Amino acid sequence: MMYVWRKWFLPLLILMMSLLYIFFIPEDPFGVKLLFKLIPMGLIILYAYLQFPADRRPSHWLLLAGLLFCMLGDGLLPIWFVFGLGTFLVGHLFYLAAFLGLWRFSWVRLLSLIPIGIYAWFMGGKLAGDIGASAEFTGLVIPVMIYVTVISLMLWSAMMTGSVWAMIGSLLFVISDSILAWNMFIEDIPDAGVLIMTTYYAAQFMIARSIGSFTRTTGSLLKVKIKY
């Protein structure tokens, strides 16, 4: 019964609640909208915990902590953007630490640093220019630059784990945050809210799923069930 709950029912419930929030919950009242925004993340955190292998290690807990801080960021972002951004930053630092602890060297994956670095250079430069030119957002230049750097490193560290779940989840997270930043600071993107939240929930689900793909073998080695 627990297997059916974890394998099928809970993912389906996460999908249904995500679609309910994105497409059906109205903007007002704000408290109801915020509650339904957090419900999918609460379910994803439960799903992540149920993915824990018997030989759990610190990296598993770090990933769970990252999910928790992202959920807090979800709640804070629409109320106090800077604090929400900072909370998400902490979440990404937890993800970064977890993925570094699950490092599996590969020259092919190591080279992913090049396109990721190009992305960080382009996105960081574009955001710095547009934010710096805005009287409303000028104070956000440094926090946003730090965020772009950390999320880029998080993506690279996920690539180095070799887990397809972690890699795709982290990539979707970068896409979601890039759409949000571009729409907020540079120019409007049609249906930005739908694009942001669909990629965001998918990203968090895949990162949660990646927890079950990392298990210890003998000694200090890791076996990754899903490999690149």
C-alpha positions in Angstrom: 0.0 0.0 0.0 2.8 2.4 0.9 4.5 1.6 -2.4 1.3 2.5 -4.4 1.0 5.7 -2.3 4.6 6.8 -3.0 4.8 5.6 -6.6 1.5 6.7 -8.0 -1.0 8.4 -5.7 1.2 11.1 -4.2 2.8 12.2 -7.5 -0.8 12.4 -9.0 -1.9 14.4 -6.0 1.0 16.8 -6.5 0.2 17.2 -10.2 -3.5 17.9 -9.4 -2.8 20.5 -6.7 -0.2 22.2 -8.9 -2.6 22.5 -11.8 -5.4 23.6 -9.4 -3.2 26.5 -8.1 -1.8 27.5 -11.6 -5.1 27.5 -13.5 -8.0 27.7 -11.2 -7.3 29.5 -7.9 -8.1 33.2 -8.3 -5.7 36.0 -7.3 -8.1 37.1 -4.5 -8.3 36.6 -1.7 -4.5 36.7 -1.4 -4.3 34.4 1.7 -6.2 31.6 -0.2 -4.0 32.0 -3.2 -0.8 31.8 -1.1 -2.1 28.7 0.8 -2.8 26.9 -2.5 0.6 27.9 -3.8 2.3 26.2 -0.8 0.3 23.0 -0.8 2.1 21.4 -3.8 5.5 22.1 -2.1 4.3 20.6 1.1 3.3 17.5 -0.8 6.6 17.5 -2.6 8.5 17.6 0.7 6.5 14.6 1.9 7.3 12.8 -1.3 11.0 13.7 -0.9 11.1 12.2 2.6 9.4 9.0 1.4 12.3 8.7 -1.2 14.9 8.4 1.5 16.8 5.1 1.1 17.6 2.9 4.1 21.3 4.0 3.9 20.5 7.7 4.2 23.3 10.2 4.4 23.8 13.9 5.1 23.2 14.8 1.4 19.7 13.5 1.6 18.9 15.7 4.5 20.5 18.7 2.8 18.2 18.2 -0.2 15.2 18.0 2.1 16.3 21.2 3.8 16.7 22.9 0.4 13.1 22.0 -0.4 11.9 23.4 3.0 13.7 26.7 2.5 12.3 27.0 -1.1 8.8 26.5 0.4 9.5 29.3 2.8 10.7 31.4 -0.1 7.4 30.7 -1.9 5.5 32.2 1.0 7.8 35.2 1.5 8.5 36.2 -2.2 5.1 37.9 -2.9 5.1 39.6 0.5 8.7 40.8 0.9 10.7 40.1 -2.3 14.2 40.5 -0.8 13.6 38.1 2.1 12.0 35.6 -0.3 15.0 35.9 -2.6 17.3 35.4 0.4 15.4 32.3 1.5 15.5 30.8 -1.9 19.3 31.6 -2.0 19.7 29.5 1.2 17.7 26.7 -0.4 20.0 26.7 -3.3 23.0 26.6 -1.0 21.6 23.5 0.6 21.1 22.0 -2.9 24.7 23.0 -3.8 26.1 21.4 -0.7 24.1 18.2 -1.2 25.1 17.8 -4.8 28.7 18.4 -4.1 28.5 15.6 -1.6 27.2 13.4 -4.3 29.9 14.4 -6.9 30.8 11.8 -9.5 33.6 13.1 -11.8 33.1 13.0 -15.6 34.9 15.1 -18.2 31.7 15.3 -20.3 29.7 16.6 -17.3 32.6 18.9 -16.2 32.4 20.7 -19.5 28.8 21.7 -18.8 30.4 24.5 -16.8 31.1 26.3 -20.1 27.4 26.7 -21.2 26.4 27.3 -17.6 29.1 30.0 -17.3 27.9 31.6 -20.5 24.3 31.7 -19.2 25.5 33.2 -15.9 27.5 35.9 -17.7 24.7 36.8 -20.1 21.9 36.7 -17.6 23.9 38.4 -14.9 25.0 41.2 -17.3 21.5 41.7 -18.7 19.9 41.9 -15.3 22.6 44.1 -13.8 22.2 46.6 -16.7 18.4 46.7 -16.5 18.1 46.7 -12.7 20.8 49.3 -12.4 19.0 51.6 -14.8 15.7 51.3 -12.8 15.2 53.7 -9.8 12.8 51.1 -8.4 15.1 48.1 -8.3 18.6 49.6 -8.1 19.2 48.2 -4.6 18.6 44.6 -5.9 21.7 44.5 -8.3 24.1 42.8 -5.8 21.5 40.4 -4.3 20.4 39.3 -7.8 24.0 38.9 -9.0 24.7 36.7 -6.0 21.6 34.7 -6.7 22.5 34.1 -10.4 25.9 32.9 -9.4 24.7 30.5 -6.7 21.9 29.0 -8.9 24.4 28.5 -11.7 26.8 26.7 -9.4 23.9 24.7 -8.1 23.0 23.6 -11.6 26.6 22.6 -12.3 26.9 20.6 -9.1 23.7 18.8 -10.1 25.2 17.9 -13.4 28.2 16.5 -11.7 26.1 14.0 -9.7 25.2 12.1 -12.9 21.5 11.8 -11.8 19.1 12.6 -14.6 16.5 13.6 -12.0 18.8 16.1 -10.3 20.1 17.4 -13.6 16.7 18.0 -15.3 15.2 19.3 -12.0 18.0 21.8 -11.5 17.8 22.9 -15.2 14.1 23.5 -14.9 14.7 25.5 -11.7 17.1 27.8 -13.6 14.6 28.2 -16.5 11.8 29.0 -14.0 13.8 31.6 -12.2 15.1 33.1 -15.5 11.6 33.6 -16.8 10.6 35.2 -13.4 13.6 37.5 -13.5 13.3 38.5 -17.2 9.6 39.2 -16.7 10.1 41.2 -13.6 13.1 43.2 -14.5 13.6 43.3 -18.3 10.3 42.9 -20.2 6.9 41.2 -20.0 6.7 37.6 -21.1 3.3 36.3 -22.2 1.8 33.8 -19.7 4.8 34.2 -17.5 3.0 33.1 -14.4 2.0 29.7 -16.0 5.5 29.2 -17.4 7.2 30.1 -14.0 5.0 27.8 -11.9 4.9 24.8 -14.2 8.6 24.7 -14.6 9.1 25.4 -10.8 6.8 22.6 -9.5 8.3 20.2 -12.1 11.8 21.2 -11.0 11.1 20.7 -7.3 9.4 17.3 -7.9 12.4 16.1 -9.9 14.9 17.2 -7.2 12.7 15.5 -4.6 12.7 12.3 -6.8 16.5 12.5 -7.1 16.8 11.7 -3.4 15.9 8.1 -4.1 18.5 7.8 -6.9 21.4 8.2 -4.5 22.4 5.2 -2.4 25.6 4.1 -0.7 27.4 1.0 -2.0 30.5 -0.1 -0.2 32.8 2.2 1.7 32.4 5.8 0.6 31.3 5.1 -3.0 27.9 6.0 -4.3 25.8 4.1 -6.8 23.5 6.4 -8.8 20.6 4.4 -10.2 19.9 6.9 -13.0 23.0 8.0 -14.8 23.8 10.4 -17.5 
